Amino acid sequence: MSGDLSQLAEHMAQQLRNTLAPTMLDVIDESGAHAGHAGANGTGFGTHFRVRIASPLFEGKTRVARHRLVYDALQDFIAQGVHAIAIETL
């Protein structure tokens, strides 16, 4: 990874930290595994991510509501070209 693309996962993680105060967080760029798929940009970086996150804000919420919180926090990244986010809430 290089340049802005190498920092995208960290920028996403920072946004999630600011918004959801997670107690556990991993943001993994899995774009290389999606080469040739819809939304891939040909670089192998910056389009497909996996987010593993635990947050006290998830307590009492359904799986769908927890995922919505994550998607809402990352909406700016989606608007800028992130194609897919696989979410694992804990």
C-alpha atoms as a printed R data frame, in Angstrom:
   type eleno elety resid chain resno       x       y       z
1  ATOM     1    CA   MET     A     1   0.000   0.000   0.000
2  ATOM     2    CA   SER     A     2   1.102   3.521  -0.584
3  ATOM     3    CA   GLY     A     3   0.005   7.115  -0.196
4  ATOM     4    CA   ASP     A     4  -3.573   7.942   0.685
5  ATOM     5    CA   LEU     A     5  -4.759   4.405   0.050
6  ATOM     6    CA   SER     A     6  -2.575   3.026   2.841
7  ATOM     7    CA   GLN     A     7  -4.089   5.567   5.221
8  ATOM     8    CA   LEU     A     8  -7.727   5.002   4.306
9  ATOM     9    CA   ALA     A     9  -8.254   2.177   6.811
10 ATOM    10    CA   GLU     A    10  -6.726   4.331   9.549
11 ATOM    11    CA   HIS     A    11  -8.940   7.294   8.606
12 ATOM    12    CA   MET     A    12 -11.970   5.014   8.754
13 ATOM    13    CA   ALA     A    13 -10.829   3.666  12.140
14 ATOM    14    CA   GLN     A    14 -10.389   7.213  13.470
15 ATOM    15    CA   GLN     A    15 -13.902   8.141  12.375
16 ATOM    16    CA   LEU     A    16 -15.293   5.061  14.107
17 ATOM    17    CA   ARG     A    17 -13.312   5.879  17.267
18 ATOM    18    CA   ASN     A    18 -14.653   9.438  17.242
19 ATOM    19    CA   THR     A    19 -18.252   8.383  16.619
20 ATOM    20    CA   LEU     A    20 -18.728   5.057  18.405
21 ATOM    21    CA   ALA     A    21 -16.039   5.003  21.152
22 ATOM    22    CA   PRO     A    22 -15.240   1.336  20.497
23 ATOM    23    CA   THR     A    23 -13.687  -0.937  23.077
24 ATOM    24    CA   MET     A    24 -12.318  -3.113  20.251
25 ATOM    25    CA   LEU     A    25 -11.748  -2.128  16.632
26 ATOM    26    CA   ASP     A    26 -10.120  -3.605  13.541
27 ATOM    27    CA   VAL     A    27 -10.465  -2.056  10.085
28 ATOM    28    CA   ILE     A    28  -8.996  -4.355   7.437
29 ATOM    29    CA   ASP     A    29  -8.591  -3.520   3.753
30 ATOM    30    CA   GLU     A    30  -9.621  -6.696   1.909
31 ATOM    31    CA   SER     A    31  -9.671  -5.066  -1.537
32 ATOM    32    CA   GLY     A    32  -6.930  -7.313  -2.914
33 ATOM    33    CA   ALA     A    33  -9.199 -10.341  -2.462
34 ATOM    34    CA   HIS     A    34 -11.876  -8.657  -4.584
35 ATOM    35    CA   ALA     A    35  -9.839  -7.834  -7.692
36 ATOM    36    CA   GLY     A    36 -12.040  -8.047 -10.747
37 ATOM    37    CA   HIS     A    37 -15.249  -7.834  -8.709
38 ATOM    38    CA   ALA     A    38 -17.791  -5.052  -8.860
39 ATOM    39    CA   GLY     A    39 -16.493  -1.903  -7.247
40 ATOM    40    CA   ALA     A    40 -12.819  -2.890  -7.400
41 ATOM    41    CA   ASN     A    41 -10.633  -0.035  -8.612
42 ATOM    42    CA   GLY     A    42  -7.759  -2.065 -10.075
43 ATOM    43    CA   THR     A    43  -5.243  -1.101  -7.379
44 ATOM    44    CA   GLY     A    44  -6.123  -3.805  -4.859
45 ATOM    45    CA   PHE     A    45  -6.668  -1.170  -2.163
46 ATOM    46    CA   GLY     A    46  -9.351   1.144  -0.870
47 ATOM    47    CA   THR     A    47 -12.634  -0.406  -1.999
48 ATOM    48    CA   HIS     A    48 -13.526  -3.406   0.190
49 ATOM    49    CA   PHE     A    49 -13.140  -3.375   3.973
50 ATOM    50    CA   ARG     A    50 -13.920  -5.528   6.985
51 ATOM    51    CA   VAL     A    51 -14.768  -3.793  10.258
52 ATOM    52    CA   ARG     A    52 -14.714  -5.713  13.542
53 ATOM    53    CA   ILE     A    53 -16.025  -3.518  16.308
54 ATOM    54    CA   ALA     A    54 -17.368  -3.603  19.847
55 ATOM    55    CA   SER     A    55 -18.933  -0.502  21.364
56 ATOM    56    CA   PRO     A    56 -20.989   0.282  24.447
57 ATOM    57    CA   LEU     A    57 -23.337   2.110  22.054
58 ATOM    58    CA   PHE     A    58 -24.386  -1.303  20.674
59 ATOM    59    CA   GLU     A    59 -25.906  -2.456  23.977
60 ATOM    60    CA   GLY     A    60 -29.569  -3.338  23.630
61 ATOM    61    CA   LYS     A    61 -29.552  -2.760  19.862
62 ATOM    62    CA   THR     A    62 -30.393  -5.292  17.184
63 ATOM    63    CA   ARG     A    63 -27.765  -6.463  14.727
64 ATOM    64    CA   VAL     A    64 -29.312  -4.264  12.033
65 ATOM    65    CA   ALA     A    65 -29.253  -1.209  14.313
66 ATOM    66    CA   ARG     A    66 -25.588  -1.836  15.206
67 ATOM    67    CA   HIS     A    67 -24.679  -2.148  11.513
68 ATOM    68    CA   ARG     A    68 -26.598   1.062  10.752
69 ATOM    69    CA   LEU     A    69 -24.500   2.925  13.352
70 ATOM    70    CA   VAL     A    70 -21.321   1.739  11.627
71 ATOM    71    CA   TYR     A    71 -22.594   2.574   8.131
72 ATOM    72    CA   ASP     A    72 -23.745   6.002   9.288
73 ATOM    73    CA   ALA     A    73 -20.320   6.715  10.799
74 ATOM    74    CA   LEU     A    74 -18.607   5.727   7.536
75 ATOM    75    CA   GLN     A    75 -21.024   7.386   5.112
76 ATOM    76    CA   ASP     A    76 -18.471   9.961   3.909
77 ATOM    77    CA   PHE     A    77 -16.077   7.151   2.932
78 ATOM    78    CA   ILE     A    78 -18.817   5.312   1.052
79 ATOM    79    CA   ALA     A    79 -19.655   8.515  -0.815
80 ATOM    80    CA   GLN     A    80 -15.969   8.822  -1.781
81 ATOM    81    CA   GLY     A    81 -15.671   5.354  -3.323
82 ATOM    82    CA   VAL     A    82 -15.537   2.667  -0.640
83 ATOM    83    CA   HIS     A    83 -17.614  -0.026  -2.310
84 ATOM    84    CA   ALA     A    84 -18.197  -2.630   0.400
85 ATOM    85    CA   ILE     A    85 -17.915  -2.897   4.167
86 ATOM    86    CA   ALA     A    86 -18.325  -6.249   5.891
87 ATOM    87    CA   ILE     A    87 -19.287  -5.546   9.496
88 ATOM    88    CA   GLU     A    88 -18.789  -7.798  12.498
89 ATOM    89    CA   THR     A    89 -20.227  -6.244  15.656
90 ATOM    90    CA   LEU     A    90 -19.315  -7.708  19.020
